[in-house]
Amino acid sequence: MSGHYFFQEKQYLGRDATWISVRMILALFCFVAYYLNIENMPSRQLFFIVGTGVIVVSIIMIYMVHYKTTVEGKFLILSGLWSSKLVKIDLYNIAKVELKPYSSFIFNNPVYNLHKGGKIRFYSGGKDAVWLTDKEGLIYIIGSHKAEELARAIMEAKRKLNT
């Protein structure tokens, strides 16, 4: 790799605000149950341990890279978490680049290289996504916190590729 990137972004597994809220509400429930459960000491301790565990796991997940998106030269490269395969999308084969919302749902699960219904999805967080359609009709949906920058970088790389 040359080191010159048109775009580079790291998507972190635990930084989606909705899922952070869900984990914190779960931890809050455990601590309230710990406080209210005065008579039964073993279950009281269990609620405290589970609440603390949820907070610790949440903090660890904030620093875990789910995948990294890089636009470099003639490829869009998506490298995933640990054992995930590297995905290289040749920008020469991309026919259309669109900027759309990732999904209409409030809660979206993180996915990496999910093949479903003729679409390949990559998502960790954010509301917007770049929808890439290749010459064969396959659609790549790449969720990003910086979707506008990613779309602009793909278009710039395609323009330099065609000249």
C-alpha positions as CSV (number, residue, x, y, z in Angstrom):
1,M,0.0,0.0,0.0
2,S,1.3,3.4,-1.0
3,G,0.3,5.3,2.1
4,H,-1.7,7.9,0.2
5,Y,-5.4,7.6,1.0
6,F,-8.3,9.5,-0.4
7,F,-10.2,8.5,2.7
8,Q,-9.7,6.5,5.8
9,E,-12.1,5.9,8.7
10,K,-12.2,3.5,11.6
11,Q,-15.7,2.3,12.8
12,Y,-15.7,1.2,16.4
13,L,-18.0,-1.5,17.7
14,G,-19.3,0.1,20.9
15,R,-19.7,3.8,19.9
16,D,-23.3,3.6,18.6
17,A,-25.3,5.9,20.9
18,T,-28.4,3.7,20.9
19,W,-26.6,0.6,21.9
20,I,-24.6,2.5,24.6
21,S,-27.9,3.7,26.0
22,V,-29.3,0.1,26.0
23,R,-26.2,-1.2,27.9
24,M,-26.3,1.7,30.4
25,I,-30.1,1.1,31.1
26,L,-29.3,-2.6,31.7
27,A,-26.5,-1.6,34.1
28,L,-28.8,0.9,35.8
29,F,-31.4,-1.8,36.3
30,C,-28.8,-4.2,37.8
31,F,-27.7,-1.5,40.3
32,V,-31.3,-0.6,41.3
33,A,-32.0,-4.3,41.8
34,Y,-28.8,-4.5,43.9
35,Y,-29.9,-1.6,46.0
36,L,-33.5,-2.8,46.5
37,N,-32.6,-6.5,47.2
38,I,-31.6,-6.1,50.8
39,E,-32.6,-9.5,52.3
40,N,-31.1,-11.9,49.8
41,M,-27.3,-11.4,49.8
42,P,-26.2,-13.9,47.0
43,S,-28.6,-12.4,44.4
44,R,-27.7,-8.9,45.5
45,Q,-24.1,-9.6,44.9
46,L,-24.9,-11.1,41.5
47,F,-26.8,-8.0,40.4
48,F,-23.8,-5.9,41.4
49,I,-21.3,-8.2,39.5
50,V,-23.5,-8.2,36.4
51,G,-24.0,-4.4,36.4
52,T,-20.2,-3.9,36.8
53,G,-19.6,-6.4,34.1
54,V,-21.9,-4.6,31.6
55,I,-20.1,-1.3,32.2
56,V,-16.6,-2.9,31.8
57,V,-17.6,-4.7,28.6
58,S,-19.2,-1.4,27.3
59,I,-15.9,0.5,28.0
60,I,-13.9,-2.2,26.2
61,M,-16.2,-2.2,23.2
62,I,-15.8,1.6,22.8
63,Y,-12.1,1.0,21.8
64,M,-12.7,-2.1,19.6
65,V,-12.3,-1.4,15.9
66,H,-15.1,-3.2,14.0
67,Y,-13.8,-2.4,10.6
68,K,-11.6,0.2,8.8
69,T,-12.7,1.8,5.5
70,T,-9.9,3.0,3.2
71,V,-10.2,4.5,-0.3
72,E,-6.8,4.0,-1.9
73,G,-5.9,4.3,-5.5
74,K,-8.3,2.1,-7.4
75,F,-9.7,0.1,-4.5
76,L,-12.1,0.6,-1.6
77,I,-10.7,-1.6,1.1
78,L,-12.7,-2.8,4.1
79,S,-10.7,-4.6,6.8
80,G,-12.6,-6.2,9.5
81,L,-12.2,-7.3,13.1
82,W,-9.6,-10.0,13.7
83,S,-10.6,-13.1,11.6
84,S,-12.7,-11.2,9.1
85,K,-11.6,-11.4,5.5
86,L,-10.3,-8.3,3.8
87,V,-12.8,-6.9,1.3
88,K,-11.4,-5.1,-1.8
89,I,-13.9,-3.4,-4.1
90,D,-12.5,-2.4,-7.4
91,L,-13.6,1.2,-8.1
92,Y,-13.4,0.6,-11.8
93,N,-16.4,-1.7,-11.6
94,I,-18.5,0.8,-9.6
95,A,-21.3,2.2,-11.8
96,K,-23.2,4.4,-9.3
97,V,-22.4,6.1,-6.0
98,E,-25.3,7.3,-3.9
99,L,-25.6,8.9,-0.5
100,K,-28.7,7.5,1.4
101,P,-29.8,6.7,4.9
102,Y,-28.5,3.3,6.0
103,S,-31.9,2.1,7.3
104,S,-35.2,3.4,8.5
105,F,-34.9,1.5,11.7
106,I,-33.8,3.2,15.0
107,F,-31.7,0.2,16.1
108,N,-29.3,-1.4,13.6
109,N,-27.0,-4.2,14.5
110,P,-23.3,-3.9,13.5
111,V,-22.6,-6.1,10.5
112,Y,-19.5,-6.8,8.4
113,N,-19.8,-8.4,4.9
114,L,-23.4,-9.4,5.4
115,H,-24.8,-10.8,2.1
116,K,-28.6,-10.6,2.0
117,G,-31.0,-10.0,-0.9
118,G,-28.4,-9.0,-3.5
119,K,-26.9,-6.4,-1.1
120,I,-23.7,-6.6,0.9
121,R,-23.8,-4.5,4.1
122,F,-21.1,-3.0,6.3
123,Y,-22.3,-1.1,9.3
124,S,-21.1,-0.1,12.8
125,G,-22.8,3.2,13.5
126,G,-24.2,6.4,12.0
127,K,-27.4,7.2,10.1
128,D,-26.1,7.6,6.6
129,A,-24.5,5.2,4.2
130,V,-22.9,5.1,0.8
131,W,-24.7,2.8,-1.6
132,L,-22.4,1.5,-4.4
133,T,-23.8,-0.3,-7.3
134,D,-21.3,-2.3,-9.5
135,K,-21.7,-3.0,-13.2
136,E,-23.2,-6.4,-12.4
137,G,-26.0,-4.9,-10.3
138,L,-24.6,-5.9,-6.9
139,I,-25.2,-3.3,-4.2
140,Y,-22.7,-2.5,-1.4
141,I,-24.1,-0.5,1.5
142,I,-21.4,1.0,3.6
143,G,-22.5,2.8,6.8
144,S,-20.3,5.6,8.0
145,H,-20.2,8.5,10.3
146,K,-18.5,10.5,7.5
147,A,-20.7,9.3,4.6
148,E,-20.4,12.5,2.6
149,E,-16.6,12.4,2.8
150,L,-16.5,8.8,1.8
151,A,-18.8,9.4,-1.2
152,R,-16.7,12.4,-2.3
153,A,-13.4,10.3,-1.9
154,I,-14.9,7.5,-4.0
155,M,-15.9,9.9,-6.7
156,E,-12.5,11.6,-6.7
157,A,-10.7,8.2,-6.9
158,K,-12.9,7.1,-9.8
159,R,-12.3,10.4,-11.6
160,K,-8.5,10.0,-11.2
161,L,-8.8,6.3,-12.3
162,N,-10.6,7.3,-15.5
163,T,-8.0,10.0,-16.5
